């Protein structure tokens, strides 16, 4: 555990402040944790800010200055008076808790309106609460040295590595839970720098969230914590400080300037190929943010292998063009050019020739080929490897960052202040035998039912919107087909042939669906937070898990429902000419969509690319551009000031606040992406490649945001990624099922294989004749009038006297057969083959998944050995420490007894005295 150097902040007074001794205020240092919140005060001669170093009232200028007339100011003064009273009591209670306070006058601020209250935590406070929070600290330097890379591996990885002082900013120690009564047991070289910045950050926040602002003689339970003071406007913000500016080191040579090193070696995009300094991230921002970047980096590393395999499958599809007999037959004028297809919609859609889908059939082959099956099975195994190897990486970080036993501490010590305030019922804990607040079962059930009903309502709202998009697709396709029949877009070079009614419908529907997704996400985020607050979770961990579950359930339906529709519903319930199926019944005239002769896979790929790529583009713009513009606007007044007058607290105040849900949204974005590249990867093998490029950018964008655009977040501990790990496991299992169904029912792979091995003509297995075999025929004269195209819609080559039948995609008996228009035996053979493929693929992948999960232990043997050795050393050293302490006490008592006995007139037996002392 490293001992960070002391840093003097720019603009911080270097002389002792009034009301404090020189030992505390000779220098302002990060070793004494600084916490700031600011408020604005009335420009009134009879209301002066408290003297530096004293607790007292601060106030808000918005209560007086922004009301205009004097009468309005008088009416608002009681509000300002209550704010001053709350601040006075809160700051007095903070001082009683041992914190040191100092107020920065508004005349020193860049806007001449804002007061800054600076809070320092001395050693006694840090030691006391470190004991309360059971924080682990070093007691012995580790005697287990990490493995050093040698040979070619070291040479190969050298370009990707960072300097050793950046990767390992602190030595490796064995640690034990801090005990204030045993200070000399731990390796304390300097009390001022013993606790790292993230630990001091967490301790002060723990005090602030539980400090009351009522008088001692008036116990008002709800008047507690900085959160309520921020909500009611008593203070406008509270935040810890960065240690320096990100683009240059601190002027104090003793300062480590960790923010500068993070920006130089991590947050710049030119470092995209470098490893991440996880230990430095953890030291500066805390374990919770550190574990997020560790997971994001590991996920990006594993995406590399999936992206390479997906690219190989895509290249195989391109190289196997010449072997694609199916597309050749479709494009052949003598085969596809003579097959007349039935209209795809009522009235406005005309008869068409099969070779008009020539280009789309070639495009489908890029993703719908033999490599698709292999890639779908590979991704099922890749997901398992990713999750199992992440467990090992996570176990190693848990040990290195002293998080092995943290879960129990979090449950018992991090009870949310809101739970303590809102729960008026108490009961005795069966384990600790202490009185604690609790939520009655009836209240809990009522809140749960209301929460579940709200989530269900919003989920059904998403489904309703998707139904609306489907209705749009059905209604607008006919319009596109009619308008684009003689459209000049067909004459556009290169892309003219690509613009078809199917493509236009798919793209516009996907864009509309994406806009609906963004709008519903924005609305539901506020609803999810409200209903989670209403449930009053007991701990921070429980709160995050509940919010995570609600948000992901909604996002799952919101983002994936359109893809599920194209993959599993479109083209599956169409009917046949003369007996078509309609979405809301025949009266709606919304005939269910059909797939192209090549299948719906290419449309699923289009849907996936638009939603996935659009989400990533919008997310990156929101994450990078918006904070930059807001900070530029907010700091326009302070940019002209030199650093000596533009204090560190003012610089950080001009940055964006990092909300308590900031990390939650980062996880949510990546897990939604994980769903795209696993659930539907069989339809678009290049999805992992797109995700890889996005994540390489995402790591550096997030690092840049944290380092340059956000105030320093409140440090928090977390031993793992929480509920997201279970969500990833569920998505991984579901992905095996979805990809098996996509290959079986969405792609054309199984019908082609059945034809190749069972229905091919002649003795040689060939795909020649597959197109004709996969189509059924219908007598045009038997088509109902409502389904027939209008006369003006028919193309010039269509002649009803010479063309008597049209084709459609299905396996049904032809007209004139005794079983005309009913399914042939080949249809049932193909259906059986599809179901058999699903069962076989799922069982094979699941067996391999479970075998791999069993084969790879969750915790590396090296980590297990180090955990056991550390526990052994803790017991041994504590035992030796207690023995030595007892010996010292006995020797002191013996010396004292001897001196006392020598002064007595008649000295008793020394051994008797010693035995009495013992």
GITA-V54812 format. One line per field, one symbol per residue. ss: DSSP state (H for helix, E for strand, - for the rest). phi: phi as a letter, one per 40 degrees, with the letter a starting at -180 (. if undefined). burial: I if it has 24 or more other C-alpha atoms within 12 Angstrom, else O. A space follows every 50 residues. Layout:
# GITA-V54812
ss->???
phi->???
burial->???
This chain:
# GITA-V54812
ss->---------------------HHHH--------EEEEEEE---------- ----------HHH-HHH--HHHHHHHHHHHHHHHHHHHHHHHHHHH--EE EEEE-HHH-----EEEEEEEE-HHHHHHHHHH---EEEEEE--------- -HHHHHHHHH---HHHH-----EEEEE--HHHHHH-----HHH---HHHH HHHHHHHHHH-E-----------E-HHHHHH-----EEEE---------- -------HHHHHHHHHH-HHH------HHHHHHHH-HHHHHHHHHHHHHH HHHHHHHHHHHHHHHHHHH-HHH-HHHHHHH----HHH-EE-----E--- -EEHHHHHHHHHHHHHH--HHHHHHHHHHHHHHHHHHHHHHHHHHHHHHH -----HHHHHHHH-E-HHHHHH--EEEE------EEEE--HHHHHHHHHH HHHHHHHHHHHHHHHHHHHHHHHHHHHHHHHHH----HHHH----HHH-- HHHHHHHHHHHHHHHHHHHHHHHHHHHHHHHHHHH---EHHHHHHHHHHH HHHHHHHHHHHHHHHHHH------EE--EE-E---HHH--E----E--E- HHHHHHHHHHHHHHHHHHHHHHHHHHHHHHHHHH-------------HHH HHH--E-----HHHHHHHHHHHHHHHHHH-HHH---HHHHHHHHHHHHHH HHHHHHHHHE-E----------HHHHHHHHHHHHHHHHHHHHHHHH--HH HHHHHHHHH----------HHHH-EEEEEHHH------E-HHH------- ----EEEEE--E----------E-HHHHHHHHHHHHHHHHHHHHHHHHHH HHHHH-----HHHHHHHHHHHHHHHHHHHHHHHHHHHHHHHHHHHHHHHH HHH------HHHHHHHH-
phi->.cbcccbcccgccccdccgbccccbcbcbcccdbbbbbabbccbccbbcc cdgbcacbabcccbccbgcccccccccdccccccccccccccccccchcb babccccccccfbccbbbbbbcdccccccccccfccbcbaccbbcccbcb gccccccdcccbdccccbcaccbcbaccbccbdccccbcaccbcccdccc dccccccccbccbbcccbcbdccagcccccccgcbcaaaccccacccacc ccccccfcccccccbbccccccccccccccccccbhcccccccccccccc cccdcccccccccccdccccdcccccccccccccbccbccccdcacgcbb cacccccdccccccccbbaccccccccccccccccdccccdccccccdcc bfbcbcccccccbbccdccccccccbacccccgbcacabdcccccccccc ccccccccccccccccccccccccccdcccccccdbcccccccgbccccb dcccccccccccccccdcccccccdccccccccccfccbccccccccccc ccdccdcccccccccccbbcgcbcgadgaccbcbgcccgbcdcbccdchc ccccccdcccccccccccccccccccdcccccccbcccccccccbbcdcc dcccccccccbdcdcccdcccccdcccbcbcccaccdccccccccdccdc cccccccbbbcccccacacacgccccccccccccccccccccccbccbcc dcccccbbbccgcccaccgcccccbbbbcccccdccccccdcccccccbc cbbbbbbacabbcccgccbdgbccccdccccccccccccccccccccccc ccccccccbccccdcccccccccccccccccccccccccccccccccccc cccccbcccccccccccc
burial->IIIIIIIIIIIIIOOOIOOOOOOIIOIIIIIIIIIIIIIIIIIOOOOOII OIIIIIIIIIIIIIOOOOOOOOOOOIOOOIIIIIIIIIIIIIIIIOIIII IIIIIIOIIIIOIIIIIIIIIIIOIIIIIIOOIIIIIIIIOOOOOOOOOO OOOOOOOOOOIIOOOIIOIIIIIIIIIIIIOOIOIIIIOOIIIIIIIIII IIIIIIIIIIIIIIOOOOOOOIIIIIIIIOOOIIIIIIIIIIIIIIOOII OOOOIIIIIIIIIIIIIIOOIIIIIIIIIIIIIIIIIIIIIIIIIIIIII IIIIIIIIIIIIIIOIIOOOOOOIIIIIIIIOOOIIOIIIIIIIIIIIII IIIIIIIIIIIIIIIIIIIIIIIIIIIIIIIIIIIIIIIIIIIIIIIIII IIIIIIOOIIOOIIIIIIIIIIIOOOOOOOOOOOOOIIIOOOOOOOOOOO IIOIIOOIIOOIIOIIOOIIIIIIIIIIIIIIOIIOOOOOOOOOOOOIII IIIIIIIIIIIIIIIIIOOIIOOIIOOIIOIIIIIIIIIIIIIIIIIIII IIIIIIIIIIIIIIIIIIIIIIOIIIIIOIIIIOOOOOIIIIIIIIIIII IIIIIIIIIIIIIIIIIOIIOOIIOOIIOOIOOOIOOIOOOOOIOIIIII IIIIIIIIOOOIIIIIIIIIIIIIIIIIIIIIIIIIIIIIIIIIIIIIII IIIIIIIIIIIIIIIIIIIIIIIIIOIIIIIIIIIIIIIIIIIIIIIIII IIIIIIOIIIOOOOOOIIIIIIIIIIIIIIOOIOOOIIIOOOIIOOOIOO OOOOIIIIIIIIIIOOOOOOIIIOOIIOOIOOIIOOIIOOIIOOIIOIIO OOIOOOOIIIOOIOOIIOOIOOIIOOIIOOOOOOOOOOOOOOOOOOIOOO OOOOOOOOOOOOOOOOOO
